[in-house]
Amino acid sequence: MINEKKKTFLQQILETKGRKLPFVDSQQSKLVETENNQVVKKSLIPALMNIIVTKGQDTIGGRVYEGMAYQLNLLMREGMQRLTVWRKSDNQSAFSAYKVDDNEEYKVIHNHLSPQETQKLINFDIRVQQQQPPPQPQQQQNEPSSDGPELD
């Protein structure tokens, strides 16, 4: 209600100066927010988890992946997981979510990632997955390899 009065007041002030504010439909902003939450839960969080698991390292503060622009951190303690993305440019938390083990879904604490940053992280995970060789069935050590000698 306060926001509506504020919008009306600002609209009146700007109309007296001959300018109009663009009308913002509260339903439309809720729809965009819901779509953003779906992208976060269905794509971003699995991508972040995959990056941390495949490229991260175990540290005292949890499992950490140090990227060029972001630091990804997964802390697992006492039945709870906390996932955090830090921007290296301003050393501030850009994204944070947590999950209690008996709950299947992460709850987003805050998301200050732009849609472009979100897509960049998802695309990075896709590239990481494409670079990994597919798992091969294990062979007996005594059997010679049919595709020639193995190179280390």
Contact map, one row per residue, 1 for C-alpha under 8 A:
11111000000000000000000000000000000000000000000000000000000000000000000000000000000000000000000000000000000000000000000000000000000000000000000000000000
11111100000000000000000000000000000000000000000000000000000000000000000000000000000000000000000000000000000000000000000000000000000000000000000000000000
11111110000000000000000000000000000000000000000000000000000000000000000000000000000000000000000000000000000000000000000000000000000000000000000000000000
11111111000000000000000000000000000000000000000000000000000000000000000000000000000000000000000000000000000000000000000000000000000000000000000000000000
11111111100000000000000000000000000000000000000000000000000000000000000000000000000000000000000000000000000000000000000000000000000000000000000000000000
01111111110000000000000000000000000000000000000000000000000000000000000000000000000000000000000000000000000000000000000000000000000000000000000000000000
00111111111000000000000000000000000000000000000000000000000000000000000000000000000000000000000000000000000000000000000000000000000000000000000000000000
00011111111100000000000000000000000000000000000000000000000000000000000000000000000000000000000000000000000000000000000000000000000000000000000000000000
00001111111110000000000000000000000000000000000000000000000000000000000000000000000000000000000000000000000000000000000000000000000000000000000000000000
00000111111111000000000000000000000000000000000000000000000000000000000000000000000000000000000000000000000000000000000000000000000000000000000000000000
00000011111111100001100000000000000000000000000000000000000000000000000000000000000000000000000000000000000000000000000000000000000000000000000000000000
00000001111111110000000000000000000000000000000000000000000000000000000000000000000000000000000000000000000000000000000000000000000000000000000000000000
00000000111111111000000000000000000000000000000000000000000000000000000000000000000000000000000000000000000000000000000000000000000000000000000000000000
00000000011111111111100000000000000000000000000000000000000000000000000000000000000000000000000000000000000000000000000000000000000000000000000000000000
00000000001111111111000000000000000000000000000000000000000000000000000000000000000000000000000000000000000000000000000000000000000000000000000000000000
00000000000111111110000000000000000000000000000000000000000000000000000000000000000000000000000000000000000000000000000000000000000000000000000000000000
00000000000011111110000000000000000000000000000000000000000000000000000000000000000000000000000000000000000000000000000000000000000000000000000000000000
00000000000001111111000000000000000000000000000000000000000000000000000000000000000000000000000000000000000000000000000000000000000000000000000000000000
00000000000001111111100000000000000000000000000000000000000000000000000000000000000000000000000000000000000000000000000000000000000000000000000000000000
00000000001001100111110000000000000000000000000000000000000000000000000000000000000000000000000000000000000000000000000000000000000000000000000000000000
00000000001001000011111000000000000000000000000000000000000000000000000000000000000000000000000000000000000000000000000000000000000000000000000000000000
00000000000000000001111100000000000000000000000000000000000000000000000000000000000000000000000000000000000000000000000000000000000000000000000000000000
00000000000000000000111110000000000000000000000000000000000000000000000000000000000000000000000000000000000000000000000000000000000000000000000000000000
00000000000000000000011111011000000000000000000000000000000000000000000000000000000000000000000000000000000000000000000000000000000000000000000000000000
00000000000000000000001111111000000000000000000000000000000000000000000000000000000000000000000000000000000000000000000000000000000000000000000000000000
00000000000000000000000111111100000000000000000000000000000000000000000000000000000000000000000000000000000000000000000000000000000000000000000000000000
00000000000000000000000011111110000000000000000000000000000000000000000000000000000000000000000000000000000000000000000000000000000000000000000000000000
00000000000000000000000111111111000000000000000000000000000000000000000000000000000000000000000000000000000000000000000000000000000000000000000000000000
00000000000000000000000111111111100000000000000000000000000000000000000000000000000000000000000000000000000000000000000000000000000000000000000000000000
00000000000000000000000001111111110000000000000000000000000000000000000000000000000000000000000000000000000000000000000000000000000000000000000000000000
00000000000000000000000000111111111000000000000000000000000000000000000000000000000000000000000000000000000000000000000000000000000000000000000000000000
00000000000000000000000000011111111100000000000000000000000000000000000000000000000000000000000000000000000000000000000000000000000000000000000000000000
00000000000000000000000000001111111110000000000000000000000000000000000000000000000000000000000000000000000000000000000000000000000000000000000000000000
00000000000000000000000000000111111111000000000000000000000000000000000000000000000000000000000000000000000000000000000000000000000000000000000000000000
00000000000000000000000000000011111111100000000000000000000000000000000000000000000000000000000000000000000000000000000000000000000000000000000000000000
00000000000000000000000000000001111111110000000000000000000000000000000000000000000000000000000000000000000000000000000000000000000000000000000000000000
00000000000000000000000000000000111111111000000000000000000000000000000000000000000000000000000000000000000000000000000000000000000000000000000000000000
00000000000000000000000000000000011111111110000000000000000000000000000000000000000000000000000000000000000000000000000000000000000000000000000000000000
00000000000000000000000000000000001111111111000000000000000000000000000000000000000000000000000000000000000000000000000000000000000000000000000000000000
00000000000000000000000000000000000111111111100000000000000000000000000000000000000000000000000000000000000000000000010000000000000000000000000000000000
00000000000000000000000000000000000011111111110000000000000000000000000000000000000000000000000000000000110000000000000000000000000000000000000000000000
00000000000000000000000000000000000001111111110000000000000000000000000000000000000000000000000000000000000000000000000000000000000000000000000000000000
00000000000000000000000000000000000001111111111000000000000000000000000000000000000000000000000000000000000000000000000001000000000000000000000000000000
00000000000000000000000000000000000000111111111100000000000000000000000000000000000000000000000000000000000000000000011011000000000000000000000000000000
00000000000000000000000000000000000000011111111110000000000000000000000000000000000000000000000000000000000000000000000000000000000000000000000000000000
00000000000000000000000000000000000000001111111111000000000000000000000000000000000000000000000000000000000000000000000000000000000000000000000000000000
00000000000000000000000000000000000000000011111111100000000000000000000000000000000000000000000000000000000000000000000011001100000000000000000000000000
00000000000000000000000000000000000000000001111111110000000000000000000100000000000000000000000000000000000000000000000011001000000000000000000000000000
00000000000000000000000000000000000000000000111111111000000000000000000001000000000000000000000000000000000000000000000000000000000000000000000000000000
00000000000000000000000000000000000000000000011111111100000000000000000000000000000000000000000000000000000000000000000000001000000000000000000000000000
00000000000000000000000000000000000000000000001111111111000000001000000000000000000000000000000000000000000000000000000000001001000000000000000000000000
00000000000000000000000000000000000000000000000111111111100000111000000111000000000000000000000000000000000000000000000000000000000000000000000000000000
00000000000000000000000000000000000000000000000011111111000000100000000000000000000000000000000000000000000000000000000000000000000000000000000000000000
00000000000000000000000000000000000000000000000001111111000000000000000000000000000000000000000000000000000000000000000000000000000000000000000000000000
00000000000000000000000000000000000000000000000000111111100000001000000000000000000000000000000000000000000000000000000000000000000000000000000000000000
00000000000000000000000000000000000000000000000000111111110000111100000000000000000000000000000000000000000000000000000000000000000000000000000000000000
00000000000000000000000000000000000000000000000000010011111000111000000000000000000000000000000000000000000000000000000000000000000000000000000000000000
00000000000000000000000000000000000000000000000000000001111101110000000000000000000000000000000000000000000000000000000000000000000000000000000000000000
00000000000000000000000000000000000000000000000000000000111111110000000000000000000000000000000000000000000000000000000000000000000000000000000000000000
00000000000000000000000000000000000000000000000000000000011111000000000000000000000000000000000000000000000000000000000000000000000000000000000000000000
00000000000000000000000000000000000000000000000000000000001111110000000000100000000000000000000000000000000000000000000000000000000000000000000000000000
00000000000000000000000000000000000000000000000000000000011111110000000011110000000000000000000000000000000000000000000000000000000000000000000000000000
00000000000000000000000000000000000000000000000000011001111011111000000011100000000000000000000000000000000000000000000000000000000000000000000000000000
00000000000000000000000000000000000000000000000000010001111011111100001111000000000000000000000000000000000000000000000000000000000000000000000000000000
00000000000000000000000000000000000000000000000000110011100000111110001110000000000000000000000000000000000000000000000000000000000000000000000000000000
00000000000000000000000000000000000000000000000000000001000000011111011100000000000000000000000000000000000000000000000000000000000000000000000000000000
00000000000000000000000000000000000000000000000000000000000000001111111100000000000000000000000000000000000000000000000000000000000000000000000000000000
00000000000000000000000000000000000000000000000000000000000000000111111000000000000000010000000000000000000000000000000000000000000000000000000000000000
00000000000000000000000000000000000000000000000000000000000000000011111000000000000000111000000000000000000000000000000000000000000000000000000000000000
00000000000000000000000000000000000000000000000000000000000000000111111100000000000011110000000000000000000000000000000000000000000000000000000000000000
00000000000000000000000000000000000000000000000000000000000000011111111110000000000011110000000000000000000000000000000000000000000000000000000000000000
00000000000000000000000000000000000000000000000100010000000000011110011111000000001111000000000000000000000000000000000000000000000000000000000000000000
00000000000000000000000000000000000000000000000000010000000001111000001111100000011110000000000000000000000000000000000000000000000000000000000000000000
00000000000000000000000000000000000000000000000010010000000001110000000111110000111100000000000000000000000000000000000000000000000000000000000000000000
00000000000000000000000000000000000000000000000000000000000011100000000011111000111000000000000000000000000000000000000000000000000000000000000000000000
00000000000000000000000000000000000000000000000000000000000001000000000001111111110000000000000000000000000000000000000000000000000000000000000000000000
00000000000000000000000000000000000000000000000000000000000000000000000000111111100000000000000000000000000000000000000000000000000000000000000000000000
00000000000000000000000000000000000000000000000000000000000000000000000000011111000000000000000000000000000000000000000000000000000000000000000000000000
00000000000000000000000000000000000000000000000000000000000000000000000000011111100000000000000000011000000000000000000000000000000000000000000000000000
00000000000000000000000000000000000000000000000000000000000000000000000000011111110000000000000001111000000000000000000000000000000000000000000000000000
00000000000000000000000000000000000000000000000000000000000000000000000001111011111000000000000001111000000000000000000000000000000000000000000000000000
00000000000000000000000000000000000000000000000000000000000000000000000011110001111100000000000111100000000000000000000000000000000000000000000000000000
00000000000000000000000000000000000000000000000000000000000000000000000111100000111110000000001111000000000000000000000000000000000000000000000000000000
00000000000000000000000000000000000000000000000000000000000000000000000111000000011111000000111110000000000000000000000000000000000000000000000000000000
00000000000000000000000000000000000000000000000000000000000000000000011110000000001111100000111100000000000000000000000000000000000000000000000000000000
00000000000000000000000000000000000000000000000000000000000000000000011100000000000111110011111000000000000000000000000000000000000000000000000000000000
00000000000000000000000000000000000000000000000000000000000000000000111000000000000011111111110000000000000000000000000000000000000000000000000000000000
00000000000000000000000000000000000000000000000000000000000000000001111000000000000001111111000000000000000000000000000000000000000000000000000000000000
00000000000000000000000000000000000000000000000000000000000000000000100000000000000000111110000000000000000000000000000000000000000000000000000000000000
00000000000000000000000000000000000000000000000000000000000000000000000000000000000000111111000000000000000000000000000000000000000000000000000000000000
00000000000000000000000000000000000000000000000000000000000000000000000000000000000001111111100000000000000000000000000000000000000000000000000000000000
00000000000000000000000000000000000000000000000000000000000000000000000000000000000001110111110000000000000000000000000000000000000000000000000000000000
00000000000000000000000000000000000000000000000000000000000000000000000000000000000111100011111100000000000000010000000000000000000000000000000000000000
00000000000000000000000000000000000000000000000000000000000000000000000000000000000111100001111100000000000001111000000000000000000000000000000000000000
00000000000000000000000000000000000000000000000000000000000000000000000000000000001111000000111110000000000111111000000000000000000000000000000000000000
00000000000000000000000000000000000000000000000000000000000000000000000000000000011110000000111111000000000111100000000000000000000000000000000000000000
00000000000000000000000000000000000000000000000000000000000000000000000000000000011100000000001111100000011111000000000000000000000000000000000000000000
00000000000000000000000000000000000000000000000000000000000000000000000000000001111000000000000111110000011110000000000000000000000000000000000000000000
00000000000000000000000000000000000000000000000000000000000000000000000000000001110000000000000011111011111000000000000000000000000000000000000000000000
00000000000000000000000000000000000000000000000000000000000000000000000000000011100000000000000001111111010000000000000000000000000000000000000000000000
00000000000000000000000000000000000000000000000000000000000000000000000000000011100000000000000000111111000000000000000000000000000000000000000000000000
00000000000000000000000000000000000000000000000000000000000000000000000000000000000000000000000000011111000000000000000000000000000000000000000000000000
00000000000000000000000000000000000000000000000000000000000000000000000000000000000000000000000000111111110000000000000000000000000000000000000000000000
00000000000000000000000000000000000000000000000000000000000000000000000000000000000000000000000000111111110000000000000000000000000000000000000000000000
00000000000000000000000000000000000000001000000000000000000000000000000000000000000000000000000000100011111000000000000000000000000000000000000000000000
00000000000000000000000000000000000000001000000000000000000000000000000000000000000000000000000011110011111100000000000000000000000000000000000000000000
00000000000000000000000000000000000000000000000000000000000000000000000000000000000000000000000011100000111110000000000000000000000000000000000000000000
00000000000000000000000000000000000000000000000000000000000000000000000000000000000000000000001111000000011111100000000000000000000000000000000000000000
00000000000000000000000000000000000000000000000000000000000000000000000000000000000000000000001111000000001111100000000000000000000000000000000000000000
00000000000000000000000000000000000000000000000000000000000000000000000000000000000000000000011110000000000111110000000000000000000000000000000000000000
00000000000000000000000000000000000000000000000000000000000000000000000000000000000000000000011100000000000111111000000000000000000000000000000000000000
00000000000000000000000000000000000000000000000000000000000000000000000000000000000000000000111000000000000001111100000000000000000000000000000000000000
00000000000000000000000000000000000000000000000000000000000000000000000000000000000000000000011000000000000000111111110000000000000000000000000000000000
00000000000000000000000000000000000000000000000000000000000000000000000000000000000000000000000000000000000000011111110000000000000000000000000000000000
00000000000000000000000000000000000000000000000000000000000000000000000000000000000000000000000000000000000000001111111000000000000000000000000000000000
00000000000000000000000000000000000000000000000000000000000000000000000000000000000000000000000000000000000000001111111100000000000000000000000000000000
00000000000000000000000000000000000000000000000000000000000000000000000000000000000000000000000000000000000000001111111110000000000000000000000000000000
00000000000000000000000000000000000000010001000000000000000000000000000000000000000000000000000000000000000000001111111111000000000000000000000000000000
00000000000000000000000000000000000000000001000000000000000000000000000000000000000000000000000000000000000000000011111111100000000000000000000000000000
00000000000000000000000000000000000000000000000000000000000000000000000000000000000000000000000000000000000000000001111111110000000000000000000000000000
00000000000000000000000000000000000000000001001100000000000000000000000000000000000000000000000000000000000000000000111111111000000000000000000000000000
00000000000000000000000000000000000000000011001100000000000000000000000000000000000000000000000000000000000000000000011111111100000000000000000000000000
00000000000000000000000000000000000000000000000000000000000000000000000000000000000000000000000000000000000000000000001111111110000000000000000000000000
00000000000000000000000000000000000000000000000000000000000000000000000000000000000000000000000000000000000000000000000111111111000000000000000000000000
00000000000000000000000000000000000000000000001101100000000000000000000000000000000000000000000000000000000000000000000011111111100000000000000000000000
00000000000000000000000000000000000000000000001000000000000000000000000000000000000000000000000000000000000000000000000001111111110000000000000000000000
00000000000000000000000000000000000000000000000000000000000000000000000000000000000000000000000000000000000000000000000000111111111000000000000000000000
00000000000000000000000000000000000000000000000000100000000000000000000000000000000000000000000000000000000000000000000000011111111100000000000000000000
00000000000000000000000000000000000000000000000000000000000000000000000000000000000000000000000000000000000000000000000000001111111100000000000000000000
00000000000000000000000000000000000000000000000000000000000000000000000000000000000000000000000000000000000000000000000000000111111110000000000000000000
00000000000000000000000000000000000000000000000000000000000000000000000000000000000000000000000000000000000000000000000000000011111110000000000000000000
00000000000000000000000000000000000000000000000000000000000000000000000000000000000000000000000000000000000000000000000000000001111111000000000000000000
00000000000000000000000000000000000000000000000000000000000000000000000000000000000000000000000000000000000000000000000000000000011111100000000000000000
00000000000000000000000000000000000000000000000000000000000000000000000000000000000000000000000000000000000000000000000000000000000111110000000000000000
00000000000000000000000000000000000000000000000000000000000000000000000000000000000000000000000000000000000000000000000000000000000011111000000000000000
00000000000000000000000000000000000000000000000000000000000000000000000000000000000000000000000000000000000000000000000000000000000001111100000000000000
00000000000000000000000000000000000000000000000000000000000000000000000000000000000000000000000000000000000000000000000000000000000000111110000000000000
00000000000000000000000000000000000000000000000000000000000000000000000000000000000000000000000000000000000000000000000000000000000000011111000000000000
00000000000000000000000000000000000000000000000000000000000000000000000000000000000000000000000000000000000000000000000000000000000000001111101000000000
00000000000000000000000000000000000000000000000000000000000000000000000000000000000000000000000000000000000000000000000000000000000000000111111000000000
00000000000000000000000000000000000000000000000000000000000000000000000000000000000000000000000000000000000000000000000000000000000000000011111100000000
00000000000000000000000000000000000000000000000000000000000000000000000000000000000000000000000000000000000000000000000000000000000000000001111100000000
00000000000000000000000000000000000000000000000000000000000000000000000000000000000000000000000000000000000000000000000000000000000000000011111110000000
00000000000000000000000000000000000000000000000000000000000000000000000000000000000000000000000000000000000000000000000000000000000000000000111111000000
00000000000000000000000000000000000000000000000000000000000000000000000000000000000000000000000000000000000000000000000000000000000000000000001111111100
00000000000000000000000000000000000000000000000000000000000000000000000000000000000000000000000000000000000000000000000000000000000000000000000111110000
00000000000000000000000000000000000000000000000000000000000000000000000000000000000000000000000000000000000000000000000000000000000000000000000011111000
00000000000000000000000000000000000000000000000000000000000000000000000000000000000000000000000000000000000000000000000000000000000000000000000011111100
00000000000000000000000000000000000000000000000000000000000000000000000000000000000000000000000000000000000000000000000000000000000000000000000010111110
00000000000000000000000000000000000000000000000000000000000000000000000000000000000000000000000000000000000000000000000000000000000000000000000010011111
00000000000000000000000000000000000000000000000000000000000000000000000000000000000000000000000000000000000000000000000000000000000000000000000000001111
00000000000000000000000000000000000000000000000000000000000000000000000000000000000000000000000000000000000000000000000000000000000000000000000000000111
